[in-house]
Amino acid sequence: MNNVQLIGRLTKDVDMKYTPNGVAVSNFTLAVNRPFKNKNGEYEADFIRIQVWRKPAENVANYCKKGSQVAVTGRIQTSSFEGQDGQMVYMTEVVADYVQFLDTRIGNSNRQRNQQSNPYHNQQQNQNPFGDQAEPLDINDSELPF
């Protein structure tokens, strides 16, 4: 089984490109804190390369930036190539199947903007569908779906 789950912050803005066939691919580095302190009493972090494909790649590039906190689910992939100096270079990265945006700053500003521009949302939010009923409902057990 090859499954990875990480939560961290982007170390720089997302680098998105398209393949010759038009498939989106995004790359970024995720800083993931270690769960323990070093001998100086400080937390250290690992910097993990992440690769995302297709629509999730476009979403990450459009909605995430340096410092954004995300959760990534994917798999580890290793590769190697010969460097310019003739030495073999080995690379390990996570190919993400799923990226969840954890920052609330962007989400809250968009949500507030949508609520202000959508009068139906404001109208619906102020109406209680049960009115001022304070009495309990009389429901027979045979009427319950479970």
C-alpha positions in Angstrom: 0.0 0.0 0.0 1.4 3.4 -0.9 -0.7 6.1 0.7 0.4 9.5 2.2 -1.5 12.1 4.1 0.1 15.4 4.9 -0.9 18.8 6.4 1.4 21.8 5.9 1.9 25.2 4.3 3.1 26.1 0.8 6.7 27.5 0.9 6.1 29.5 -2.3 3.5 30.1 -4.9 2.3 27.2 -7.0 4.1 26.5 -10.3 1.4 25.4 -12.9 2.1 24.2 -16.4 0.3 22.4 -19.2 1.5 19.3 -21.0 1.6 19.3 -24.8 -1.8 17.5 -24.6 -3.3 20.3 -22.5 -3.3 18.5 -19.2 -2.6 20.8 -16.2 0.1 19.9 -13.7 1.0 21.9 -10.6 4.1 21.6 -8.4 4.7 23.1 -5.0 6.7 22.4 -1.8 4.8 21.7 1.4 6.4 22.5 4.8 5.2 19.9 7.3 6.1 20.4 10.9 7.6 17.4 12.8 5.7 16.4 15.9 8.6 16.8 18.3 11.1 19.5 19.3 14.9 19.3 18.6 17.5 19.7 21.3 17.1 23.5 21.2 13.4 23.2 22.0 12.3 24.2 18.5 10.1 22.4 16.0 11.7 21.4 12.7 9.9 20.9 9.4 10.3 18.6 6.4 9.9 20.2 2.9 8.1 17.8 0.6 7.6 18.2 -3.1 4.0 17.8 -4.2 2.7 17.2 -7.8 -1.0 17.6 -8.7 -2.7 16.8 -12.0 -5.7 18.0 -14.0 -8.5 20.0 -12.4 -7.1 19.8 -8.9 -3.9 21.3 -10.3 -5.8 24.2 -11.7 -7.7 24.7 -8.4 -4.5 24.7 -6.3 -2.9 27.2 -8.6 -5.9 29.5 -8.6 -6.7 29.4 -4.9 -3.4 28.7 -3.0 -0.4 30.9 -2.6 2.7 31.0 -0.4 1.7 30.3 3.2 -1.6 28.6 2.4 -2.4 25.6 4.6 -3.5 22.5 2.8 -4.1 18.8 3.4 -2.8 16.4 0.8 -3.7 12.8 0.2 -1.7 10.9 -2.4 1.2 8.5 -3.0 4.9 8.6 -2.9 6.7 8.4 -6.3 10.5 8.1 -6.8 12.5 8.9 -9.9 16.1 9.4 -11.0 18.0 11.1 -13.7 21.5 12.0 -14.6 22.4 15.6 -13.6 24.5 18.1 -15.5 27.6 17.0 -13.6 27.1 13.3 -14.7 25.9 12.2 -11.2 22.6 10.4 -10.7 20.0 12.5 -9.0 17.3 10.7 -7.0 14.0 12.5 -6.4 11.1 11.6 -4.1 7.8 13.4 -4.3 4.1 13.0 -3.5 1.7 12.7 -6.3 -1.5 14.2 -4.9 -4.9 12.6 -5.6 -6.7 15.1 -3.4 -5.9 18.6 -2.0 -8.1 20.1 0.7 -7.8 23.9 1.3 -7.6 24.5 5.1 -7.2 28.3 5.2 -10.3 30.2 6.2 -9.1 33.6 5.1 -9.9 33.2 1.4 -13.0 31.2 2.1 -14.4 33.7 4.5 -13.9 36.7 2.3 -15.5 34.9 -0.7 -18.4 33.7 1.5 -19.0 37.3 2.9 -18.9 38.7 -0.6 -21.4 36.1 -1.9 -23.8 36.7 1.0 -23.7 40.5 0.5 -24.5 40.1 -3.2 -27.1 37.4 -2.8 -30.4 38.8 -1.3 -32.0 35.4 -1.3 -29.4 34.1 1.1 -29.9 37.0 3.5 -33.7 36.6 3.3 -33.6 32.9 3.9 -31.1 33.3 6.8 -33.5 35.6 8.7 -36.6 33.3 8.4 -37.2 30.5 10.9 -39.1 27.7 9.1 -40.7 26.6 12.3 -41.8 30.0 13.3 -42.2 30.6 17.1 -43.4 27.1 17.8 -42.3 26.2 21.4 -44.5 23.1 21.7 -43.0 19.7 21.0 -44.2 17.9 17.9 -46.4 14.9 18.4 -44.8 12.1 16.3 -45.7 8.4 16.5 -42.7 5.9 16.4 -44.2 4.3 13.4 -43.8 7.5 11.4 -40.0 7.6 11.9 -37.9 6.3 9.0 -35.4 4.4 11.3 
